[in-house]
Amino acid sequence: MNANENLFYSFWQGGYEGADHVNSTGHPLDMNDSNQHRMRVREDYLHLQPFGIRTIRESIGWRMAEPTPNHYDFSFLEPLIEAAQEFDLQILWTLCHYGWPRDIDIFSAGFIERYARYAAAAAEFLAPFSKSEPVYTPINEISFLAYATCETTLIHPYGPHLRERSVEFKRQLVRAAIAGMEAIWKVDPRARFLHVDPLIHVIAPEGRPELAEVAEHVRLSQYQAWDMLAGAIEPELGGASKYLDIIGVNYYHSNQWEWETFNTLFWHLKDPRRKPFKDMLAEINQRYGHGRPLVIAETSHVGSGRGEWIADITEEVIQAAQEGVVLQGICLYPILDRHGWENLDHWHRSGLWDIHPDPQGNLVRVMDKRYAKSLVEAQWRLAKTPYYQTFQPHQDQPIFYQKH
């Protein structure tokens, strides 16, 4: 592992929402279908070109790729692969984005075995299309997924009745990820792995100092999945340093809150209790650095604040770089707007492109000009800093947007 190695085609990256779980009403999500990304993928990838975005995150969807037990169909990925080859894009594939086949008992040994077989099948299908080291996210946001499955109603048919099994499921997901990585390496020894989870900050409410200890315990729990993968804790799960390869952090305005009240420390109100993002990056870099690559795997805001958000993130990244934090990339996620998991009619207005239905049922892509302007300014601002001037792009292609 080498934090300075060149893993990606571009520093600025784009991610397409790929959640495929069954929501609380029992509706199976396929976000790449409902926003017409899979149908209009060539158009979507073409839109990336002026911004120099050549690395993208896409999700496969275990539930969709395994329609019957141990039988796989990856043909629905072919349009994405063909478009990526046309535009010479690098796809970072997420293998499990919250969903799994309905017949699986998630706490059984069969869950791990089935996932490993699926991971191997996916790698076998994708290997011929990877001219460089393929990068996979085995299970997206292990810590969040365990929480969402066992402590909320977001994922059907699970929920708060499993709250006491939340950490147990986190362990199960870690075992599955390790088994999946081993299965993939047998198919393609080149494979690299991006492990993604939210970066959070949790504090006690004002006037409640007795909650400070539990708030800190919750905050530190963000590191559990990474620690388990690395074998730093609970070594009986099979973790080892080799499994914790690339660290991906997901960061949104709501990632900082009070414990017990769950009140957000609002970014747009400039809550003084917020922890600077650069300090959060420095902490995880110090914890896992040791040559491991670090990326911002998801970040974005909503509505009119999108431009200011990406400007702020860029300044925090520049300050972190001055303190020795080496970042390999920033992924705008979602790059294309998404609807809610629960309310399918509510579009978040969180992408570089919004979605507007026309009378014919087409979901028209409309660029948010303020966000685009701020992104270009952020690209140029970052490109002129000493560290990023030395960052050599893959295949000598430009990383940053080129002005005409």
C-alpha positions, 0 to 999 in steps of 0.5 A, spaced: 500 500 500 502 506 498 498 513 499 501 516 494 500 511 488 496 513 482 489 509 483 484 513 479 483 516 472 481 522 475 482 526 482 474 529 481 470 523 481 462 522 480 458 517 483 451 514 481 446 512 487 445 505 487 441 503 493 438 496 491 434 494 498 427 493 499 424 499 503 420 500 509 413 499 504 416 492 501 418 496 494 424 494 491 429 499 489 433 500 483 435 507 483 439 506 476 432 504 473 428 509 476 432 515 474 433 512 467 441 512 468 442 505 466 437 507 459 441 514 458 448 512 461 451 514 454 448 521 455 450 521 463 457 519 461 458 524 456 456 530 460 462 528 465 467 530 459 467 537 460 469 537 468 474 532 467 471 526 471 474 520 468 473 515 475 466 514 477 462 509 482 457 505 480 453 499 484 451 492 481 446 490 486 446 483 489 439 482 489 438 484 481 444 480 479 442 473 483 435 473 481 435 465 483 439 462 488 446 461 485 444 463 478 447 470 476 445 475 470 450 481 469 447 483 462 444 489 465 451 492 466 453 491 459 450 498 457 455 501 463 461 498 461 460 499 453 459 507 455 465 507 459 469 504 454 467 509 449 469 514 453 475 511 457 472 511 464 474 507 470 468 504 474 469 503 481 464 497 482 460 496 489 458 489 489 453 490 495 449 497 496 444 495 501 440 489 498 441 482 498 436 476 495 430 475 499 431 468 501 437 469 505 437 469 512 442 475 514 445 472 520 446 465 517 453 462 515 449 461 508 449 469 507 457 469 507 457 463 503 452 466 498 455 473 498 462 470 496 460 466 490 456 472 488 463 476 489 467 471 485 462 471 479 461 479 479 469 479 478 469 474 473 464 477 469 468 484 470 475 482 469 476 482 462 473 489 462 479 492 467 485 494 463 488 497 470 487 494 477 480 493 478 477 497 484 471 494 488 467 496 494 465 489 497 459 492 502 457 499 502 457 502 508 458 496 513 457 501 519 451 504 516 448 498 513 448 494 520 445 500 523 439 501 518 438 494 518 437 493 525 435 500 528 431 503 523 425 501 518 429 503 512 430 496 510 424 491 509 423 487 513 428 488 518 427 494 524 428 496 531 426 489 534 433 487 531 437 493 535 441 488 540 443 484 534 446 491 530 453 489 532 452 482 530 450 484 523 456 488 523 460 482 524 457 478 519 458 483 514 465 484 515 466 476 515 462 476 508 466 482 506 473 478 507 470 472 504 468 476 498 475 479 497 478 472 498 474 469 492 475 475 488 483 475 489 482 467 486 479 470 480 483 476 479 489 477 483 489 485 481 483 487 485 483 492 490 478 494 495 475 501 497 472 500 504 467 506 505 463 508 511 460 515 513 465 520 517 461 522 523 462 527 529 457 526 535 457 531 541 453 531 548 447 536 548 448 543 551 447 543 558 448 535 558 455 533 560 453 527 563 452 524 556 459 526 553 462 519 555 456 515 551 456 521 545 464 519 544 463 512 544 458 513 539 463 517 535 468 512 536 463 506 533 464 509 526 471 506 526 469 499 528 468 496 521 475 498 519 478 496 525 474 489 524 477 488 517 484 490 519 484 485 525 485 491 530 479 488 534 475 482 534 481 478 530 476 472 530 473 475 525 479 473 520 481 481 519 488 482 517 491 489 515 491 486 507 484 487 507 483 494 509 486 497 503 483 504 500 479 508 505 473 511 503 469 516 507 462 519 506 461 526 508 454 530 508 452 536 512 448 531 517 454 527 519 455 531 525 449 531 531 447 531 538 447 525 542 440 523 544 436 529 541 439 527 534 439 534 533 444 536 527 449 541 528 447 545 522 452 547 517 448 552 513 447 555 520 455 555 521 454 551 528 460 553 532 460 546 535 461 543 528 468 539 528 472 542 522 472 537 516 480 537 515 480 535 523 476 529 521 480 527 515 487 528 519 484 523 525 482 518 520 489 519 516 493 518 523 488 512 525 489 508 518 495 512 514 500 507 514 501 508 507 493 507 505 490 511 500 484 515 502 478 518 498 472 522 499 467 517 497 461 521 497 459 528 498 454 533 496 449 538 499 442 539 496 438 545 493 442 552 493 447 550 498 451 545 493 456 550 490 458 553 497 458 546 500 463 544 494 467 550 495 468 549 503 470 542 502 475 544 497 478 549 502 478 543 508 481 539 503 487 544 502 488 545 509 488 538 510 493 537 505 498 542 508 497 538 515 500 532 511 493 528 509 494 525 502 487 525 498 487 520 492 480 523 490 473 527 491 467 523 489 461 528 488 455 523 490 450 523 487 453 526 481 446 525 478 440 527 482 436 521 486 429 520 489 428 518 496 428 511 498 421 512 502 418 517 498 419 515 490 416 522 488 421 526 492 427 528 488 433 531 493 436 536 488 443 534 490 446 532 483 450 536 479 444 535 474 437 535 476 432 531 473 426 534 470 420 529 467 417 531 461 410 530 458 413 524 454 416 520 461 423 522 459 427 524 465 431 530 462 438 532 465 438 539 467 445 542 470 445 546 476 449 552 473 451 555 480 454 548 482 457 547 476 461 554 477 463 552 484 465 546 482 470 549 476 472 554 481 474 549 486 478 544 481 482 550 479 483 552 486 485 545 488 489 544 482 494 550 484 496 548 491 503 545 491 501 538 493 496 537 488 500 540 482 505 534 484 499 529 483 500 525 476 494 523 473 493 516 470 495 515 463 497 523 462 490 525 462 488 532 465 485 531 472 481 537 472 476 541 468 480 545 462 477 552 460 476 553 453 
